[in-house]
Amino acid sequence: MKHFEIKQKMWSLGGKFTISDDLGIPAYQVEGSFLQIPKNFTITDMQGRVISHIEKQVFTWLPRFDIQLTSGQFFTLRKEFTFFKPRYQIDNLEMTVQGNLWDMDFELVQNGQSIARISQEWFRMTSTYQIEVYDDDYADLVISLVIAIDYVKEMENRRN
């Protein structure tokens, strides 16, 4: 099992921040594009190797992100239309999101088995997430999904 903390910087143009492991050691670097259409994020390990590339699709009514892992795995995260609680569909990945996305406290589940648990810490100046990945093989995928979901929440907060 791996544990990560995502703590975004308060004043970061484009979105550049580090993701640390449970010992506080940097594990990933996230860099978002600045004033670029479409918005994209590149996630690297601390040796500078690209882990994934996330790109927001343009001209979609609801947010949609294409996520390409360096392992060759490709999937799409789509926000679905709902009135009260947010819901996401993950295409090309046999995984579902269960829990309370509104409060950012949810699990990623595959074939009835929990792969990861994500929870947001409240009363912080910046977005801070605690992530537990139960199977180490899914760490890159889970980190990429959380970055995309967090950006959707950020866009919605700016609109409100």
N, C-alpha and C positions, 0 to 999 in steps of 0.2 A: 504494500500500500504506500502511496505517495501523498504527501500533503503540500499544498501550495498556497501562497498568499499573493493576491493581486492587489496592489495599492497604487492607484494612479496618481500622477502629479497634479497639483492644483492648477498650475499655469503651464500647460504643455501644448504648444501649437501643433496641431495634427495628431497628437497623442503618442508620446514616447514615454515608456515606463518599463520597469523591470519586474519580473515575477520571481519571487523567492520561494525556496523550499521551507520545510518546517524548522530548519536550523537558522533561517535568515540568510542563507547563501543564495545569491542570484542564480536562477536556473534558465530563464528565458528573457529575451529582450523583445519588446513590441514597439514597432514604429509605424505610425499611421501617416498617410499622405496629408499634405497641407495644401489647401486650395486646389485640389486636383479632382477632376471628374472622370471616372467614378472614384469615390472614396475607396481606399484600399489599405490593408494592414499587412505587414510582413513580420512574421515571428521567427526569431533565430534563437539558437542555443547560445551559450556564453562563449563558444569558440567561433561564433560568427556563421555557423552553418544554418541555412534556411530550413525551418521546420514546416512552415505553411505560409500560404498566401491567401488572403481573404479579400474579396472584391465585392462591393455593393453594386447590385445591378441597377442600372438607370432605367427610367421610364416604367417603373412598376408602381401600382397603386399602393401596395403594402410593402414594407421592407423585405428584401430578398438578397441573400449573400451566397456567392459561390466560394467554396472552400476547397483548396487543393493542398493536400499534404505531400511532402516530398517522397513519401512511401508510394505515391501513385494514386492513393485513394482520393476520390473527388465526390463531394456531396453539396447539396443546396439547403440552406436554412431559410424557411419562409415563415413570416409572421402571418397568422390567419386572422380573419376578421371575427372579432368578438366584441360584445358590448361591455363586459365587466372585467374579466381576467384575461391577460394575454395568453395566447397559445401559439406554439410553433410547430411546424411540420419539418422534418428532416428527410429530404429526398435522397435516394441512393445509399441509405444507411439504415440498417434494420435496428433502429434505436428510437425510443420515445422519450419525451420529457414529461415527468410526472411531478406534481407538487404545486407550490404556490409561486408562479413566476412573477406575480405582481410584487411580492415581497422578496423576490430573488432567493427563495429557499426551495430548491428542487433537486430531483435526482435524474440521472440519465440511466435508462433501463433497456436492457437487451435480452430478449427471450425470457422475461420475467425475473432477470437477475440484475441487481443494481451494479452499475459500472462506476458511477461517481456521484458524489453529493456536493452541491454548491450552495453556499449561504452568504448573503451580504451582511456586513456588519453595519449597524445603524449608528447614527449620531457621530459620524466622522465627517471631516471637512471634504474628503475625497472618496470616490468609490473604492471600497475595500471588500474583497471577497475571500472567503476561506473555501478551498477546494480539496476534497478528499477523493483520490482516484484509487479504486480498490484493485484494479488490474493495471500494472505498470505499462503494459502495451498500449493502453488507451490515453496516456498522459497528453501526448501532442494533440490528439483529436479533441479531448475535453477542453484543453486550454483554448484551442481555436474556436470552439463553439461558445465558450463563455465570453470571449472578446467580441464576437459578433452580436450576441444577445445584449451585452452591456452597451454596445454602440446604439442598438435600437432603442434601449431605454433612455440613453442620453439624448437622442434625437427627439423623442417624445417629450422629455422634460424641457427641452429648449422651446418646443412648440407651445407648451402650456405656460 
